[in-house]
Amino acid sequence: MKVCQIMAGDEEGGLENHFVELSNGLLDHVDSVVAIGHEKYRSRFAPGVKFIALDLSRGRRNLLQLARLITILRRESPDIVHAQANKAVDMLARISAFVPGYRIGTLHSRKKR
């Protein structure tokens, strides 16, 4: 099974640590792990995690950014795509018709809208 993790931010904190730890921990349970996130996180992943740098810190409706994400996800063809936090979940929801595999989103905080 191939799992792809997505995080759209470029900040430092608990969410970012969770993203890295979950990706690294999944290596013991699945065949392949792909992490998509900002370049600054690259060095934090275990050698078995395939890291793909994609700066998703711009607007969640940015068409070029969404197209790049679609291209990567179609190329990687994961069984499960897991988006972490509100922004990544929203982006995955917008492109879900073009993305293979099961799509899961985890919200780490509740927004009013």
MOPAC internal coordinates of N, CA, C and O (Angstrom, degrees):
PM7 1SCF
backbone

  N    0.0000 0     0.00 0     0.00 0    0    0    0
  C    1.4386 1     0.00 0     0.00 0    1    0    0
  C    1.5251 1   109.01 1     0.00 0    2    1    0
  O    1.2310 1   121.11 1   -41.36 1    3    2    1
  N    1.3113 1   115.48 1   138.64 1    3    2    1
  C    1.4618 1   122.11 1   179.84 1    5    3    2
  C    1.5238 1   108.92 1  -113.17 1    6    5    3
  O    1.2310 1   120.97 1   -54.37 1    7    6    5
  N    1.3306 1   115.75 1   125.63 1    7    6    5
  C    1.4600 1   122.14 1  -179.68 1    9    7    6
  C    1.5228 1   109.16 1  -115.75 1   10    9    7
  O    1.2310 1   121.29 1   -45.01 1   11   10    9
  N    1.3228 1   115.14 1   134.99 1   11   10    9
  C    1.4610 1   120.91 1   177.00 1   13   11   10
  C    1.5217 1   108.79 1  -117.33 1   14   13   11
  O    1.2310 1   120.88 1   -54.00 1   15   14   13
  N    1.3294 1   115.93 1   126.00 1   15   14   13
  C    1.4544 1   123.24 1   178.95 1   17   15   14
  C    1.5348 1   108.53 1  -104.51 1   18   17   15
  O    1.2310 1   120.59 1   -41.01 1   19   18   17
  N    1.3418 1   116.49 1   138.99 1   19   18   17
  C    1.4654 1   120.70 1   179.08 1   21   19   18
  C    1.5233 1   109.28 1  -126.93 1   22   21   19
  O    1.2310 1   121.08 1   -46.04 1   23   22   21
  N    1.3245 1   115.55 1   133.96 1   23   22   21
  C    1.4562 1   120.89 1   171.25 1   25   23   22
  C    1.5208 1   108.00 1  -133.44 1   26   25   23
  O    1.2310 1   120.69 1   -49.49 1   27   26   25
  N    1.3208 1   116.29 1   130.51 1   27   26   25
  C    1.4581 1   120.18 1  -172.16 1   29   27   26
  C    1.5197 1   114.84 1   -96.09 1   30   29   27
  O    1.2310 1   119.13 1   169.89 1   31   30   29
  N    1.2976 1   119.27 1   -10.11 1   31   30   29
  C    1.4653 1   120.52 1  -176.14 1   33   31   30
  C    1.5159 1   113.42 1   -89.08 1   34   33   31
  O    1.2310 1   121.72 1    -1.69 1   35   34   33
  N    1.3240 1   114.31 1   178.31 1   35   34   33
  C    1.4636 1   120.66 1   175.71 1   37   35   34
  C    1.5297 1   110.10 1  -139.13 1   38   37   35
  O    1.2310 1   121.30 1  -149.37 1   39   38   37
  N    1.3248 1   115.12 1    30.63 1   39   38   37
  C    1.4565 1   120.60 1  -177.07 1   41   39   38
  C    1.5236 1   110.72 1   -99.72 1   42   41   39
  O    1.2310 1   120.75 1     3.47 1   43   42   41
  N    1.3138 1   116.16 1  -176.53 1   43   42   41
  C    1.4676 1   122.35 1   178.32 1   45   43   42
  C    1.5192 1   108.51 1  -122.11 1   46   45   43
  O    1.2310 1   120.74 1   -47.11 1   47   46   45
  N    1.3302 1   116.19 1   132.89 1   47   46   45
  C    1.4581 1   118.97 1   177.83 1   49   47   46
  C    1.5122 1   112.01 1   164.65 1   50   49   47
  O    1.2310 1   121.37 1    17.05 1   51   50   49
  N    1.3101 1   114.99 1  -162.95 1   51   50   49
  C    1.4454 1   121.73 1  -176.20 1   53   51   50
  C    1.5093 1   113.72 1   -63.77 1   54   53   51
  O    1.2310 1   120.02 1   139.29 1   55   54   53
  N    1.3223 1   117.58 1   -40.71 1   55   54   53
  C    1.4656 1   120.72 1   179.79 1   57   55   54
  C    1.5233 1   110.89 1   -61.55 1   58   57   55
  O    1.2310 1   120.78 1   135.29 1   59   58   57
  N    1.3029 1   116.12 1   -44.71 1   59   58   57
  C    1.4605 1   120.66 1  -179.22 1   61   59   58
  C    1.5304 1   110.85 1   -64.72 1   62   61   59
  O    1.2310 1   120.41 1   139.27 1   63   62   61
  N    1.3206 1   116.82 1   -40.73 1   63   62   61
  C    1.4593 1   120.38 1   176.55 1   65   63   62
  C    1.5293 1   110.97 1   -63.64 1   66   65   63
  O    1.2310 1   120.81 1   138.73 1   67   66   65
  N    1.3229 1   116.05 1   -41.27 1   67   66   65
  C    1.4700 1   120.52 1   178.49 1   69   67   66
  C    1.5262 1   110.90 1   -61.97 1   70   69   67
  O    1.2310 1   120.59 1   136.54 1   71   70   69
  N    1.3148 1   116.49 1   -43.46 1   71   70   69
  C    1.4681 1   122.23 1   179.01 1   73   71   70
  C    1.5267 1   110.88 1   -56.71 1   74   73   71
  O    1.2310 1   120.57 1   133.06 1   75   74   73
  N    1.3125 1   116.51 1   -46.94 1   75   74   73
  C    1.4652 1   121.78 1  -179.26 1   77   75   74
  C    1.5327 1   110.44 1   -68.52 1   78   77   75
  O    1.2310 1   120.19 1   131.33 1   79   78   77
  N    1.3331 1   117.24 1   -48.67 1   79   78   77
  C    1.4703 1   120.80 1  -177.87 1   81   79   78
  C    1.5259 1   111.95 1   -63.02 1   82   81   79
  O    1.2310 1   120.15 1   139.19 1   83   82   81
  N    1.3208 1   117.31 1   -40.81 1   83   82   81
  C    1.4654 1   120.41 1   178.44 1   85   83   82
  C    1.5221 1   110.77 1   -65.31 1   86   85   83
  O    1.2310 1   120.27 1   136.00 1   87   86   85
  N    1.3096 1   117.08 1   -44.00 1   87   86   85
  C    1.4675 1   120.52 1   178.93 1   89   87   86
  C    1.5221 1   110.83 1   -61.16 1   90   89   87
  O    1.2310 1   120.28 1   133.58 1   91   90   89
  N    1.3164 1   117.07 1   -46.42 1   91   90   89
  C    1.4634 1   121.05 1   179.31 1   93   91   90
  C    1.5281 1   111.18 1   -65.04 1   94   93   91
  O    1.2310 1   120.02 1   138.78 1   95   94   93
  N    1.3240 1   117.57 1   -41.22 1   95   94   93
  C    1.4532 1   121.73 1  -179.52 1   97   95   94
  C    1.5205 1   113.91 1   -67.48 1   98   97   95
  O    1.2310 1   120.42 1   149.39 1   99   98   97
  N    1.3119 1   116.80 1   -30.61 1   99   98   97
  C    1.4698 1   120.69 1   179.27 1  101   99   98
  C    1.5266 1   112.59 1   -64.02 1  102  101   99
  O    1.2310 1   120.39 1   156.41 1  103  102  101
  N    1.3161 1   116.85 1   -23.59 1  103  102  101
  C    1.4722 1   120.19 1  -179.58 1  105  103  102
  C    1.5215 1   112.44 1   -55.55 1  106  105  103
  O    1.2310 1   120.34 1   150.26 1  107  106  105
  N    1.3328 1   116.95 1   -29.74 1  107  106  105
  C    1.4650 1   121.24 1  -179.70 1  109  107  106
  C    1.5207 1   113.08 1   -77.73 1  110  109  107
  O    1.2310 1   120.25 1   170.27 1  111  110  109
  N    1.3391 1   117.12 1    -9.73 1  111  110  109
  C    1.4630 1   120.15 1  -171.41 1  113  111  110
  C    1.5202 1   115.33 1  -124.06 1  114  113  111
  O    1.2310 1   120.00 1   165.35 1  115  114  113
  N    1.3064 1   117.61 1   -14.65 1  115  114  113
  C    1.4673 1   121.03 1  -179.24 1  117  115  114
  C    1.5269 1   109.52 1  -131.27 1  118  117  115
  O    1.2310 1   120.72 1   -10.58 1  119  118  117
  N    1.3256 1   116.22 1   169.42 1  119  118  117
  C    1.4628 1   121.09 1  -178.02 1  121  119  118
  C    1.5256 1   112.90 1   -74.98 1  122  121  119
  O    1.2310 1   120.72 1   143.91 1  123  122  121
  N    1.3399 1   116.22 1   -36.09 1  123  122  121
  C    1.4553 1   119.64 1  -172.55 1  125  123  122
  C    1.5255 1   109.95 1  -151.27 1  126  125  123
  O    1.2310 1   121.01 1   -40.40 1  127  126  125
  N    1.3366 1   115.68 1   139.60 1  127  126  125
  C    1.4650 1   121.61 1   177.49 1  129  127  126
  C    1.5205 1   108.57 1  -126.96 1  130  129  127
  O    1.2310 1   121.32 1   -49.16 1  131  130  129
  N    1.3334 1   115.08 1   130.84 1  131  130  129
  C    1.4560 1   122.36 1   175.37 1  133  131  130
  C    1.5253 1   106.81 1  -119.13 1  134  133  131
  O    1.2310 1   119.90 1   -48.92 1  135  134  133
  N    1.3139 1   117.80 1   131.08 1  135  134  133
  C    1.4610 1   122.61 1   176.75 1  137  135  134
  C    1.5211 1   108.64 1  -116.42 1  138  137  135
  O    1.2310 1   120.89 1   -52.68 1  139  138  137
  N    1.3141 1   115.91 1   127.32 1  139  138  137
  C    1.4617 1   121.90 1   177.77 1  141  139  138
  C    1.5176 1   107.77 1  -112.50 1  142  141  139
  O    1.2310 1   120.93 1   -57.89 1  143  142  141
  N    1.3195 1   115.83 1   122.11 1  143  142  141
  C    1.4543 1   119.63 1  -179.41 1  145  143  142
  C    1.5191 1   111.42 1  -170.91 1  146  145  143
  O    1.2310 1   121.53 1     5.41 1  147  146  145
  N    1.2961 1   114.68 1  -174.59 1  147  146  145
  C    1.4654 1   121.66 1  -179.05 1  149  147  146
  C    1.5279 1   110.40 1   -64.31 1  150  149  147
  O    1.2310 1   120.49 1   -35.89 1  151  150  149
  N    1.3146 1   116.68 1   144.11 1  151  150  149
  C    1.4683 1   123.64 1  -178.75 1  153  151  150
  C    1.5319 1   112.95 1   -52.73 1  154  153  151
  O    1.2310 1   120.16 1   148.24 1  155  154  153
  N    1.3048 1   117.31 1   -31.76 1  155  154  153
  C    1.4638 1   120.45 1  -175.72 1  157  155  154
  C    1.5237 1   113.25 1   -63.02 1  158  157  155
  O    1.2310 1   119.73 1   163.49 1  159  158  157
  N    1.3291 1   118.11 1   -16.51 1  159  158  157
  C    1.4675 1   121.54 1  -178.81 1  161  159  158
  C    1.5352 1   113.17 1   -92.04 1  162  161  159
  O    1.2310 1   119.54 1   170.68 1  163  162  161
  N    1.3112 1   118.49 1    -9.32 1  163  162  161
  C    1.4661 1   123.09 1  -172.26 1  165  163  162
  C    1.5383 1   113.39 1   -47.97 1  166  165  163
  O    1.2310 1   119.87 1   131.43 1  167  166  165
  N    1.3076 1   117.85 1   -48.57 1  167  166  165
  C    1.4654 1   121.31 1  -172.40 1  169  167  166
  C    1.5298 1   113.39 1   -69.78 1  170  169  167
  O    1.2310 1   119.59 1   169.77 1  171  170  169
  N    1.3101 1   118.40 1   -10.23 1  171  170  169
  C    1.4666 1   121.64 1  -176.03 1  173  171  170
  C    1.5293 1   113.77 1   -86.62 1  174  173  171
  O    1.2310 1   120.37 1   169.70 1  175  174  173
  N    1.3165 1   116.90 1   -10.30 1  175  174  173
  C    1.4606 1   119.87 1  -175.20 1  177  175  174
  C    1.5237 1   111.93 1   -90.98 1  178  177  175
  O    1.2310 1   121.34 1   -31.78 1  179  178  177
  N    1.3198 1   115.03 1   148.22 1  179  178  177
  C    1.4670 1   121.60 1   176.06 1  181  179  178
  C    1.5271 1   108.65 1   -63.01 1  182  181  179
  O    1.2310 1   120.27 1   -25.91 1  183  182  181
  N    1.3350 1   117.10 1   154.09 1  183  182  181
  C    1.4657 1   120.11 1  -178.64 1  185  183  182
  C    1.5320 1   114.34 1   -56.33 1  186  185  183
  O    1.2310 1   119.38 1   152.28 1  187  186  185
  N    1.3165 1   118.79 1   -27.72 1  187  186  185
  C    1.4652 1   121.14 1  -178.45 1  189  187  186
  C    1.5137 1   115.04 1   -78.59 1  190  189  187
  O    1.2310 1   119.80 1   168.02 1  191  190  189
  N    1.3251 1   117.99 1   -11.98 1  191  190  189
  C    1.4648 1   121.66 1   179.46 1  193  191  190
  C    1.5264 1   108.55 1   -86.14 1  194  193  191
  O    1.2310 1   121.05 1   -53.41 1  195  194  193
  N    1.3165 1   115.60 1   126.59 1  195  194  193
  C    1.4706 1   119.88 1   175.16 1  197  195  194
  C    1.5269 1   107.07 1   -82.20 1  198  197  195
  O    1.2310 1   120.60 1   -64.88 1  199  198  197
  N    1.3084 1   116.46 1   115.12 1  199  198  197
  C    1.4602 1   120.97 1  -179.47 1  201  199  198
  C    1.5193 1   109.42 1  -100.37 1  202  201  199
  O    1.2310 1   121.21 1   -48.46 1  203  202  201
  N    1.3207 1   115.29 1   131.54 1  203  202  201
  C    1.4642 1   121.40 1   176.08 1  205  203  202
  C    1.5232 1   107.45 1  -120.37 1  206  205  203
  O    1.2310 1   121.02 1   -64.36 1  207  206  205
  N    1.3119 1   115.66 1   115.64 1  207  206  205
  C    1.4627 1   120.60 1  -179.31 1  209  207  206
  C    1.5223 1   109.87 1   -77.11 1  210  209  207
  O    1.2310 1   121.62 1   -54.78 1  211  210  209
  N    1.3190 1   114.51 1   125.22 1  211  210  209
  C    1.4602 1   121.30 1   175.59 1  213  211  210
  C    1.5168 1   106.81 1  -149.39 1  214  213  211
  O    1.2310 1   120.70 1   -63.11 1  215  214  213
  N    1.3205 1   116.27 1   116.89 1  215  214  213
  C    1.4619 1   120.89 1  -179.18 1  217  215  214
  C    1.5194 1   108.90 1   -79.12 1  218  217  215
  O    1.2310 1   120.94 1   -78.68 1  219  218  217
  N    1.3248 1   115.81 1   101.32 1  219  218  217
  C    1.4607 1   121.54 1   179.67 1  221  219  218
  C    1.5268 1   111.44 1  -101.45 1  222  221  219
  O    1.2310 1   120.50 1  -158.59 1  223  222  221
  N    1.3221 1   116.65 1    21.41 1  223  222  221
  C    1.4536 1   120.49 1  -176.22 1  225  223  222
  C    1.5309 1   112.81 1   -77.94 1  226  225  223
  O    1.2310 1   120.26 1   167.17 1  227  226  225
  N    1.3234 1   117.10 1   -12.83 1  227  226  225
  C    1.4650 1   119.49 1   175.99 1  229  227  226
  C    1.5307 1   109.90 1   -72.77 1  230  229  227
  O    1.2310 1   119.71 1     6.61 1  231  230  229
  N    1.2982 1   118.16 1  -173.39 1  231  230  229
  C    1.4606 1   122.53 1  -176.89 1  233  231  230
  C    1.5241 1   113.46 1   -59.53 1  234  233  231
  O    1.2310 1   121.12 1   -35.69 1  235  234  233
  N    1.3138 1   115.46 1   144.31 1  235  234  233
  C    1.4682 1   120.69 1  -178.53 1  237  235  234
  C    1.5237 1   113.44 1   -69.63 1  238  237  235
  O    1.2310 1   120.15 1   167.92 1  239  238  237
  N    1.3284 1   117.33 1   -12.08 1  239  238  237
  C    1.4766 1   121.22 1   178.37 1  241  239  238
  C    1.5282 1   112.57 1  -103.10 1  242  241  239
  O    1.2310 1   119.91 1  -173.48 1  243  242  241
  N    1.3054 1   117.78 1     6.52 1  243  242  241
  C    1.4547 1   123.40 1  -178.95 1  245  243  242
  C    1.5339 1   109.17 1   -64.98 1  246  245  243
  O    1.2310 1   120.33 1   -66.53 1  247  246  245
  N    1.3322 1   116.97 1   113.47 1  247  246  245
  C    1.4663 1   121.70 1  -173.62 1  249  247  246
  C    1.5240 1   113.32 1   -64.21 1  250  249  247
  O    1.2310 1   120.12 1   141.74 1  251  250  249
  N    1.3140 1   117.38 1   -38.26 1  251  250  249
  C    1.4637 1   120.64 1   178.61 1  253  251  250
  C    1.5286 1   110.37 1   -64.58 1  254  253  251
  O    1.2310 1   121.04 1   136.42 1  255  254  253
  N    1.2962 1   115.62 1   -43.58 1  255  254  253
  C    1.4578 1   121.56 1   178.43 1  257  255  254
  C    1.5374 1   110.79 1   -62.67 1  258  257  255
  O    1.2310 1   119.90 1   135.62 1  259  258  257
  N    1.3252 1   117.79 1   -44.38 1  259  258  257
  C    1.4646 1   121.87 1   178.53 1  261  259  258
  C    1.5281 1   111.12 1   -64.75 1  262  261  259
  O    1.2310 1   120.44 1   140.83 1  263  262  261
  N    1.3324 1   116.76 1   -39.17 1  263  262  261
  C    1.4633 1   120.38 1   178.49 1  265  263  262
  C    1.5292 1   111.02 1   -64.51 1  266  265  263
  O    1.2310 1   120.17 1   139.74 1  267  266  265
  N    1.3153 1   117.28 1   -40.26 1  267  266  265
  C    1.4756 1   120.25 1   177.46 1  269  267  266
  C    1.5242 1   110.89 1   -63.38 1  270  269  267
  O    1.2310 1   120.56 1   139.46 1  271  270  269
  N    1.3256 1   116.54 1   -40.54 1  271  270  269
  C    1.4594 1   120.73 1   178.75 1  273  271  270
  C    1.5316 1   110.63 1   -64.70 1  274  273  271
  O    1.2310 1   120.18 1   137.44 1  275  274  273
  N    1.3205 1   117.26 1   -42.56 1  275  274  273
  C    1.4728 1   121.10 1   176.46 1  277  275  274
  C    1.5211 1   109.96 1   -59.22 1  278  277  275
  O    1.2310 1   120.14 1   132.96 1  279  278  277
  N    1.3111 1   117.33 1   -47.04 1  279  278  277
  C    1.4686 1   121.97 1  -178.77 1  281  279  278
  C    1.5202 1   111.18 1   -57.97 1  282  281  279
  O    1.2310 1   120.44 1   133.60 1  283  282  281
  N    1.3233 1   116.76 1   -46.40 1  283  282  281
  C    1.4690 1   120.79 1  -179.71 1  285  283  282
  C    1.5179 1   110.45 1   -64.21 1  286  285  283
  O    1.2310 1   119.98 1   133.14 1  287  286  285
  N    1.3152 1   117.64 1   -46.86 1  287  286  285
  C    1.4623 1   120.26 1  -177.56 1  289  287  286
  C    1.5236 1   112.23 1   -65.50 1  290  289  287
  O    1.2310 1   120.22 1   142.98 1  291  290  289
  N    1.3101 1   117.19 1   -37.02 1  291  290  289
  C    1.4722 1   119.03 1   177.31 1  293  291  290
  C    1.5232 1   111.08 1   -69.47 1  294  293  291
  O    1.2310 1   120.26 1   142.18 1  295  294  293
  N    1.3133 1   117.12 1   -37.82 1  295  294  293
  C    1.4622 1   120.91 1   178.26 1  297  295  294
  C    1.5257 1   111.02 1   -66.45 1  298  297  295
  O    1.2310 1   120.24 1   137.81 1  299  298  297
  N    1.3178 1   117.15 1   -42.19 1  299  298  297
  C    1.4638 1   121.48 1  -178.70 1  301  299  298
  C    1.5278 1   112.16 1   -75.56 1  302  301  299
  O    1.2310 1   120.15 1   150.56 1  303  302  301
  N    1.3195 1   117.32 1   -29.44 1  303  302  301
  C    1.4659 1   124.20 1   178.34 1  305  303  302
  C    1.5370 1   113.06 1    47.79 1  306  305  303
  O    1.2310 1   120.18 1  -119.98 1  307  306  305
  N    1.3342 1   117.26 1    60.02 1  307  306  305
  C    1.4657 1   120.20 1  -178.52 1  309  307  306
  C    1.5248 1   111.89 1   -75.66 1  310  309  307
  O    1.2310 1   121.26 1   -21.78 1  311  310  309
  N    1.3230 1   115.19 1   158.22 1  311  310  309
  C    1.4657 1   120.56 1   173.74 1  313  311  310
  C    1.5222 1   110.23 1   -77.22 1  314  313  311
  O    1.2310 1   120.84 1   144.70 1  315  314  313
  N    1.3314 1   116.00 1   -35.30 1  315  314  313
  C    1.4671 1   122.58 1   179.83 1  317  315  314
  C    1.5178 1   108.77 1  -132.64 1  318  317  315
  O    1.2310 1   120.84 1   -46.72 1  319  318  317
  N    1.3341 1   116.01 1   133.28 1  319  318  317
  C    1.4587 1   122.60 1   173.19 1  321  319  318
  C    1.5231 1   106.36 1  -114.08 1  322  321  319
  O    1.2310 1   120.53 1   -58.59 1  323  322  321
  N    1.3235 1   116.58 1   121.41 1  323  322  321
  C    1.4610 1   122.10 1  -176.97 1  325  323  322
  C    1.5176 1   109.08 1  -117.78 1  326  325  323
  O    1.2310 1   120.83 1   -67.71 1  327  326  325
  N    1.3278 1   116.02 1   112.29 1  327  326  325
  C    1.4611 1   121.93 1   178.14 1  329  327  326
  C    1.5244 1   109.32 1   -94.12 1  330  329  327
  O    1.2310 1   120.59 1   -47.83 1  331  330  329
  N    1.3302 1   116.48 1   132.17 1  331  330  329
  C    1.4581 1   122.68 1  -178.18 1  333  331  330
  C    1.5217 1   110.50 1  -103.29 1  334  333  331
  O    1.2310 1   120.20 1   -58.49 1  335  334  333
  N    1.3107 1   117.23 1   121.51 1  335  334  333
  C    1.4660 1   126.13 1   173.58 1  337  335  334
  C    1.5296 1   112.57 1    82.07 1  338  337  335
  O    1.2310 1   121.86 1   -11.92 1  339  338  337
  N    1.3204 1   114.04 1   168.08 1  339  338  337
  C    1.4620 1   122.26 1  -169.54 1  341  339  338
  C    1.5248 1   114.56 1   -54.85 1  342  341  339
  O    1.2310 1   120.26 1   131.25 1  343  342  341
  N    1.3079 1   117.11 1   -48.75 1  343  342  341
  C    1.4527 1   120.28 1  -175.03 1  345  343  342
  C    1.5299 1   111.54 1   -65.19 1  346  345  343
  O    1.2310 1   120.13 1   131.78 1  347  346  345
  N    1.3194 1   117.35 1   -48.22 1  347  346  345
  C    1.4670 1   120.54 1   179.73 1  349  347  346
  C    1.5257 1   110.96 1   -64.55 1  350  349  347
  O    1.2310 1   120.19 1   142.44 1  351  350  349
  N    1.3322 1   117.24 1   -37.56 1  351  350  349
  C    1.4658 1   121.08 1   178.08 1  353  351  350
  C    1.5264 1   109.75 1   -63.29 1  354  353  351
  O    1.2310 1   120.39 1   135.23 1  355  354  353
  N    1.3250 1   116.87 1   -44.77 1  355  354  353
  C    1.4625 1   121.26 1   178.93 1  357  355  354
  C    1.5301 1   111.02 1   -61.73 1  358  357  355
  O    1.2310 1   120.54 1   136.94 1  359  358  357
  N    1.3194 1   116.57 1   -43.06 1  359  358  357
  C    1.4621 1   120.55 1   179.89 1  361  359  358
  C    1.5331 1   110.75 1   -63.99 1  362  361  359
  O    1.2310 1   120.42 1   135.58 1  363  362  361
  N    1.3231 1   116.80 1   -44.42 1  363  362  361
  C    1.4573 1   120.22 1   179.18 1  365  363  362
  C    1.5264 1   110.91 1   -63.89 1  366  365  363
  O    1.2310 1   120.06 1   141.49 1  367  366  365
  N    1.3163 1   117.48 1   -38.51 1  367  366  365
  C    1.4616 1   120.84 1   177.78 1  369  367  366
  C    1.5304 1   111.13 1   -61.90 1  370  369  367
  O    1.2310 1   120.13 1   141.65 1  371  370  369
  N    1.3202 1   117.36 1   -38.35 1  371  370  369
  C    1.4654 1   121.45 1  -179.51 1  373  371  370
  C    1.5337 1   112.75 1   -66.49 1  374  373  371
  O    1.2310 1   120.50 1   149.96 1  375  374  373
  N    1.3372 1   116.65 1   -30.04 1  375  374  373
  C    1.4733 1   119.48 1  -175.82 1  377  375  374
  C    1.5303 1   112.67 1  -110.38 1  378  377  375
  O    1.2310 1   119.83 1  -171.04 1  379  378  377
  N    1.3069 1   117.93 1     8.96 1  379  378  377
  C    1.4650 1   121.50 1  -171.87 1  381  379  378
  C    1.5236 1   114.04 1   -56.21 1  382  381  379
  O    1.2310 1   119.66 1   148.02 1  383  382  381
  N    1.3080 1   118.26 1   -31.98 1  383  382  381
  C    1.4720 1   120.85 1   180.00 1  385  383  382
  C    1.5289 1   111.83 1   -66.85 1  386  385  383
  O    1.2310 1   120.07 1   160.52 1  387  386  385
  N    1.3263 1   117.47 1   -19.48 1  387  386  385
  C    1.4603 1   121.73 1  -176.34 1  389  387  386
  C    1.5281 1   113.46 1  -105.16 1  390  389  387
  O    1.2310 1   120.56 1  -177.51 1  391  390  389
  N    1.3341 1   116.53 1     2.49 1  391  390  389
  C    1.4592 1   121.92 1  -171.86 1  393  391  390
  C    1.5245 1   110.37 1  -112.66 1  394  393  391
  O    1.2310 1   120.17 1   -49.20 1  395  394  393
  N    1.3361 1   117.28 1   130.80 1  395  394  393
  C    1.4665 1   120.04 1   178.94 1  397  395  394
  C    1.5230 1   112.40 1   -76.47 1  398  397  395
  O    1.2310 1   120.48 1   -17.39 1  399  398  397
  N    1.3054 1   116.70 1   162.61 1  399  398  397
  C    1.4590 1   123.06 1   173.16 1  401  399  398
  C    1.5156 1   113.38 1    83.77 1  402  401  399
  O    1.2310 1   121.72 1    -2.47 1  403  402  401
  N    1.3215 1   114.32 1   177.53 1  403  402  401
  C    1.4521 1   120.98 1   174.96 1  405  403  402
  C    1.5092 1   108.36 1   -75.21 1  406  405  403
  O    1.2310 1   120.64 1   -37.92 1  407  406  405
  N    1.3201 1   116.38 1   142.08 1  407  406  405
  C    1.4536 1   121.55 1  -178.35 1  409  407  406
  C    1.5220 1   108.99 1  -117.12 1  410  409  407
  O    1.2310 1   121.12 1   -53.26 1  411  410  409
  N    1.3163 1   115.47 1   126.74 1  411  410  409
  C    1.4632 1   122.18 1  -177.86 1  413  411  410
  C    1.5209 1   108.23 1  -128.79 1  414  413  411
  O    1.2310 1   120.69 1   -39.51 1  415  414  413
  N    1.3120 1   116.28 1   140.49 1  415  414  413
  C    1.4520 1   120.97 1   175.80 1  417  415  414
  C    1.5068 1   110.51 1  -127.12 1  418  417  415
  O    1.2310 1   120.42 1   -43.56 1  419  418  417
  N    1.3202 1   116.81 1   136.44 1  419  418  417
  C    1.4549 1   122.28 1   176.38 1  421  419  418
  C    1.5152 1   108.50 1  -115.17 1  422  421  419
  O    1.2310 1   120.85 1   -62.59 1  423  422  421
  N    1.3302 1   115.97 1   117.41 1  423  422  421
  C    1.4616 1   121.16 1   176.11 1  425  423  422
  C    1.5156 1   108.00 1   -88.79 1  426  425  423
  O    1.2310 1   120.31 1   -51.17 1  427  426  425
  N    1.3086 1   117.02 1   128.83 1  427  426  425
  C    1.4571 1   121.40 1  -177.26 1  429  427  426
  C    1.5306 1   112.28 1  -100.50 1  430  429  427
  O    1.2310 1   120.41 1   171.39 1  431  430  429
  N    1.3085 1   116.82 1    -8.61 1  431  430  429
  C    1.4584 1   121.93 1   173.64 1  433  431  430
  C    1.5179 1   107.46 1  -153.44 1  434  433  431
  O    1.2310 1   121.05 1   -25.38 1  435  434  433
  N    1.2857 1   115.59 1   154.62 1  435  434  433
  C    1.4652 1   119.66 1  -177.08 1  437  435  434
  C    1.5287 1   110.46 1   -99.14 1  438  437  435
  O    1.2310 1   121.18 1   -54.52 1  439  438  437
  N    1.3246 1   115.34 1   125.48 1  439  438  437
  C    1.4574 1   120.72 1   177.67 1  441  439  438
  C    1.5216 1   109.04 1   -94.59 1  442  441  439
  O    1.2310 1   120.52 1   -25.79 1  443  442  441
  N    1.3187 1   116.61 1   154.21 1  443  442  441
  C    1.4718 1   120.10 1  -179.92 1  445  443  442
  C    1.5147 1   112.14 1   -69.94 1  446  445  443
  O    1.2310 1   120.56 1   149.65 1  447  446  445
  N    1.3674 1   116.53 1   -30.35 1  447  446  445
  C    1.4668 1   118.85 1  -178.33 1  449  447  446
  C    1.5054 1   110.26 1   -92.08 1  450  449  447
  O    1.2310 1   120.10 1   180.00 1  451  450  449

